[in-house]
C-alpha cells in the first residue's frame, strides 16, 4: 500500500516515528499556562521582561504624545476656559502616569542581564526584530485560543450529545463558533499584517543577516487546527526556540512518515475489524445453513 511505501522511503524507523508522534501530541495538547503564574518562575522570564519593557515604552510614547497635545491647549491663549481647565487636569494625570512608568521602566531595566539588555537594544533599534517578537506573541496567543476553543467544543458536544438530537448539537456548535470567530480571526489578521511588515523590511534590506520571513496564516480553515497546519510552525519567528528544531515540525521526512504511520495503523485496525466481521458472518451463515438443513430434514 502507499503508506508502507512512504514509511520505507522516509528513512526513519517505526520506533522513531512513534516517539516523534508522541512528542507532537504532548506539545500540541499541553494545558494552557495559568494566568496567575509568577513571571519569575517562567523559563523565559528574560524574554517576558523584555516584552513587558517594550510594551511599557510604547505606553510611555503614547502618553508623551498626549502630554504635548495638552501642553499646546494650556499654552494657547485662545483656548476656552472650560477646555483649559480640563486640559490642565488631564495634563497633571499624564505627568503622574509618566512618572510611574519611568519608575517601572527603570526597575525592569535594572534587573535585566547582559543578554537581555542586548536583546532589548536590538529590538529597540531594529523594527524587523520588534515585528518578529510581536508576531511570535500573537501566534502563541492565537494557538492558545484555538486549542482552548477546540477542547471547549469537544466537551460541549459530549455533554449535549446525551441530551439532545444531532440537529440541536450542530446548531449550538455553530452558534458557539460564531461567537468565538471574530476575536480569533482578528488576531490572525493582525499576525498576517506583521508578516507583511516583516517581508517589506526584508525586501528593503532592513532585516538581520540570515533572517527568515514567517509564513502568513490561511484564515479559511484555521479553526480546524490540524496537526500539519502552519499555526504550529514558528520558523522565522523564534530561531532560538527549541520548538523550531523539533523533527516532527521541521523535518519533512518525519512529518510524511508520521502521516503514513497513522494511516498504516488505521489500515491494520480496519483489517482486524474486517477479520472479526468475516468470522461473525461465517458463524451466522453456518448457523443459518444448519437451521435450513434441519427444516428440510423434518
C-alpha positions as CSV (number, residue, x, y, z in Angstrom):
1,X,0.0,0.0,0.0
2,X,1.0,3.7,-0.4
3,X,1.6,4.1,3.4
4,X,4.1,1.3,3.5
5,X,6.0,2.7,0.6
6,X,6.2,6.2,2.3
7,X,7.4,4.5,5.5
8,X,10.2,2.8,3.6
9,X,11.2,5.9,1.8
10,X,11.2,8.4,4.8
11,X,14.4,6.9,6.2
12,X,13.0,6.7,9.8
13,X,12.3,3.6,11.9
14,X,8.8,2.9,13.2
15,X,10.1,3.5,16.8
16,X,11.5,6.9,15.9
17,X,8.3,7.9,14.2
18,X,6.1,6.8,17.1
19,X,8.3,8.7,19.5
20,X,8.0,11.9,17.4
21,X,4.3,11.4,17.2
22,X,4.1,11.2,21.0
23,X,6.2,14.3,21.3
24,X,3.9,16.1,18.8
25,X,0.8,15.1,20.8
26,X,2.4,16.3,24.0
27,X,3.3,19.7,22.5
28,X,0.0,20.4,20.8
29,X,-2.2,19.3,23.7
30,X,-0.3,20.7,26.6
31,X,-2.5,22.6,29.1
32,X,-2.7,26.4,28.9
33,X,-0.5,28.3,31.3
34,X,-2.2,29.7,34.4
35,X,-2.9,33.4,34.3
36,X,-1.6,34.0,37.8
37,X,1.8,32.3,37.2
38,X,4.6,34.3,38.6
39,X,6.8,35.7,35.8
40,X,10.0,34.9,37.7
41,X,9.1,31.2,37.7
42,X,8.9,31.1,33.9
43,X,11.8,29.6,32.0
44,X,11.5,32.6,29.6
45,X,11.5,35.2,32.3
46,X,14.1,37.3,30.5
47,X,12.2,37.3,27.2
48,X,9.0,38.1,29.2
49,X,10.7,41.1,30.9
50,X,11.9,42.4,27.5
51,X,8.4,42.1,26.0
52,X,7.0,44.0,29.0
53,X,9.6,46.7,28.7
54,X,8.7,47.2,25.1
55,X,5.0,47.5,26.0
56,X,5.8,50.0,28.7
57,X,7.9,52.1,26.3
58,X,5.0,52.1,23.8
59,X,2.6,53.2,26.5
60,X,5.1,55.9,27.6
61,X,5.4,57.2,24.0
62,X,1.6,57.4,23.7
63,X,1.4,59.4,26.9
64,X,4.1,61.8,25.8
65,X,2.1,62.5,22.7
66,X,-0.9,63.3,24.8
67,X,1.3,65.4,27.0
68,X,2.3,67.6,24.0
69,X,-1.3,67.9,23.0
70,X,-2.4,69.1,26.4
71,X,0.6,71.4,26.7
72,X,-0.5,73.0,23.4
73,X,-4.0,73.6,24.7
74,X,-2.8,75.0,28.0
75,X,-0.3,77.4,26.4
76,X,-2.8,78.6,23.7
77,X,-4.4,81.8,24.8
78,X,-7.4,81.2,22.5
79,X,-8.4,78.0,24.4
80,X,-11.8,78.4,26.1
81,X,-11.7,78.3,29.9
82,X,-13.6,75.0,30.3
83,X,-11.2,73.3,27.8
84,X,-8.2,74.9,29.5
85,X,-9.2,73.6,33.0
86,X,-10.0,70.1,31.6
87,X,-6.6,70.0,29.7
88,X,-4.7,71.2,32.8
89,X,-6.3,68.5,34.9
90,X,-5.6,65.8,32.3
91,X,-2.0,67.1,32.0
92,X,-1.4,66.6,35.7
93,X,-2.7,63.0,35.4
94,X,-0.5,62.3,32.5
95,X,2.5,63.7,34.4
96,X,1.8,61.3,37.3
97,X,1.4,58.4,34.9
98,X,4.6,59.2,33.2
99,X,6.5,59.3,36.5
100,X,5.0,56.0,37.4
101,X,6.0,54.5,34.0
102,X,9.5,55.9,34.3
103,X,10.0,54.1,37.7
104,X,8.6,50.9,36.3
105,X,10.8,51.0,33.2
106,X,13.9,51.8,35.3
107,X,13.2,48.9,37.7
108,X,12.6,46.5,34.8
109,X,15.8,47.5,33.0
110,X,17.9,47.2,36.2
111,X,17.1,43.5,36.6
112,X,17.9,42.5,33.1
113,X,21.0,40.5,32.4
114,X,23.6,41.3,29.8
115,X,22.0,39.1,27.2
116,X,18.5,40.5,27.8
117,X,19.8,44.1,27.6
118,X,21.4,43.3,24.3
119,X,18.2,41.8,23.1
120,X,16.3,44.9,24.2
121,X,18.7,47.2,22.4
122,X,18.4,45.1,19.2
123,X,14.6,45.1,19.4
124,X,14.5,48.9,20.0
125,X,16.9,49.7,17.1
126,X,15.6,47.1,14.6
127,X,12.0,47.3,13.5
128,X,12.2,43.8,11.9
129,X,13.1,42.2,15.3
130,X,10.4,44.1,17.0
131,X,7.8,43.0,14.5
132,X,9.2,39.4,14.8
133,X,8.7,39.4,18.6
134,X,5.2,40.9,18.3
135,X,4.3,38.3,15.6
136,X,5.5,35.4,17.8
137,X,3.4,36.7,20.7
138,X,0.4,37.0,18.5
139,X,0.9,33.5,17.1
140,X,1.3,32.0,20.6
141,X,-1.9,33.7,21.7
142,X,-3.7,32.5,18.6
143,X,-2.6,28.9,19.2
144,X,-3.7,29.0,22.8
145,X,-7.2,30.4,21.9
146,X,-7.7,27.9,19.1
147,X,-6.6,25.0,21.3
148,X,-8.8,26.1,24.2
149,X,-11.7,26.6,21.8
150,X,-11.2,23.1,20.4
151,X,-11.3,21.5,23.8
152,X,-14.3,23.5,24.9
153,X,-16.2,22.5,21.8
154,X,-15.4,18.8,22.4
155,X,-16.6,19.0,26.0
156,X,-19.7,20.8,24.8
157,X,-20.6,18.2,22.2
158,X,-20.0,15.3,24.7
159,X,-22.4,16.9,27.2
160,X,-25.1,17.8,24.7
161,X,-25.0,14.5,22.8
162,X,-26.6,12.8,25.8
163,X,-29.5,15.3,26.0
164,X,-30.5,16.5,22.5
165,X,-30.5,15.3,19.0
166,X,-27.8,15.9,16.4
167,X,-29.6,18.8,14.9
168,X,-29.6,20.8,18.1
169,X,-25.9,19.9,18.8
170,X,-25.0,21.2,15.3
171,X,-27.0,24.4,15.9
172,X,-25.4,25.0,19.3
173,X,-22.0,24.3,18.0
174,X,-22.4,26.7,15.1
175,X,-23.6,29.4,17.5
176,X,-20.6,28.9,19.7
177,X,-18.2,29.1,16.7
178,X,-19.7,32.3,15.5
179,X,-19.2,33.9,19.0
180,X,-15.5,32.9,19.1
181,X,-14.6,33.5,15.4
182,X,-14.4,37.3,15.4
183,X,-11.7,37.7,18.1
184,X,-9.6,34.8,16.8
185,X,-9.9,36.0,13.2
186,X,-8.8,39.5,14.3
187,X,-5.7,38.1,15.9
188,X,-4.9,36.0,12.8
189,X,-5.3,39.2,10.6
190,X,-3.0,41.1,12.9
191,X,-0.4,38.4,12.6
192,X,-0.6,38.5,8.8
193,X,-0.2,42.3,8.8
194,X,3.0,41.8,10.8
195,X,4.2,39.2,8.3
196,X,3.6,41.7,5.5
197,X,5.6,44.3,7.5
198,X,8.5,41.9,8.0
199,X,8.5,41.0,4.4
200,X,8.6,44.6,3.4
201,X,11.5,45.3,5.8
202,X,13.3,42.2,4.5
203,X,12.9,43.4,0.8
204,X,14.3,46.8,1.9
205,X,17.4,45.2,3.4
206,X,16.4,46.1,7.0
207,X,16.3,42.6,8.3
208,X,19.2,41.0,10.3
209,X,21.6,38.6,8.3
210,X,20.1,35.2,8.0
211,X,16.6,36.3,8.9
212,X,13.6,34.4,7.5
213,X,10.1,35.8,6.9
214,X,7.4,33.7,8.5
215,X,4.6,32.3,6.5
216,X,1.2,34.0,6.6
217,X,-1.8,32.1,8.0
218,X,-4.7,30.9,5.9
219,X,-7.7,32.4,7.6
220,X,-10.0,30.0,5.9
221,X,-9.9,26.7,7.7
222,X,-7.8,28.0,10.7
223,X,-10.4,26.6,13.1
224,X,-9.7,23.0,12.0
225,X,-6.4,23.1,14.0
226,X,-5.0,20.1,12.0
227,X,-1.6,18.7,13.1
228,X,0.1,19.9,9.9
229,X,-1.3,23.5,9.9
230,X,1.1,26.4,9.7
231,X,-0.2,27.6,13.1
232,X,2.2,25.2,14.8
233,X,5.3,26.5,12.9
234,X,7.4,29.2,14.4
235,X,10.0,29.2,11.7
236,X,11.2,32.8,11.1
237,X,9.8,33.9,14.4
238,X,11.9,32.5,17.2
239,X,15.1,30.9,15.9
240,X,16.2,30.3,19.5
241,X,13.2,28.3,20.4
242,X,13.6,24.5,20.7
243,X,10.2,24.1,19.1
244,X,11.6,25.3,15.8
245,X,14.1,22.4,15.6
246,X,11.8,19.6,16.6
247,X,11.9,16.8,13.9
248,X,8.1,16.4,13.9
249,X,7.8,20.1,13.0
250,X,10.8,20.8,10.8
251,X,11.8,17.5,9.2
252,X,9.6,16.8,6.1
253,X,10.7,13.1,6.1
254,X,9.5,12.7,9.7
255,X,6.2,14.6,9.0
256,X,5.5,12.4,6.0
257,X,6.4,9.3,7.9
258,X,4.1,10.2,10.8
259,X,1.2,10.7,8.4
260,X,1.9,7.4,6.7
261,X,2.3,5.6,10.1
262,X,-1.1,6.8,11.3
263,X,-2.7,5.7,8.0
264,X,-0.9,2.3,8.3
265,X,-2.2,1.9,11.9
266,X,-5.8,2.7,10.7
267,X,-5.4,0.1,8.0
268,X,-4.3,-2.5,10.5
269,X,-7.2,-1.7,12.7
270,X,-9.6,-1.9,9.8
271,X,-8.1,-5.3,8.8
272,X,-8.6,-6.7,12.3
273,X,-12.2,-5.4,12.3
274,X,-12.9,-6.9,8.9
275,X,-11.5,-10.2,10.1
276,X,-13.9,-10.2,13.1
277,X,-16.8,-9.3,10.8
278,X,-15.8,-12.2,8.5
279,X,-15.8,-14.6,11.4
280,X,-19.1,-13.4,12.6
281,X,-20.6,-13.7,9.1
282,X,-19.2,-17.2,8.7
283,X,-20.7,-18.2,12.1
284,X,-24.0,-16.7,11.1
285,X,-24.1,-18.4,7.7
286,X,-23.1,-21.8,9.3
287,X,-25.9,-21.5,11.8
288,X,-28.4,-20.5,9.2
289,X,-27.3,-23.4,7.0
290,X,-27.7,-25.8,9.9
291,X,-31.2,-24.5,10.6
292,X,-32.2,-24.8,6.9
293,X,-31.0,-28.4,6.8
294,X,-32.9,-29.2,10.0
295,X,-36.0,-27.7,8.5
296,X,-35.6,-29.6,5.2
297,X,-35.0,-32.8,7.2
298,X,-38.2,-32.5,9.1
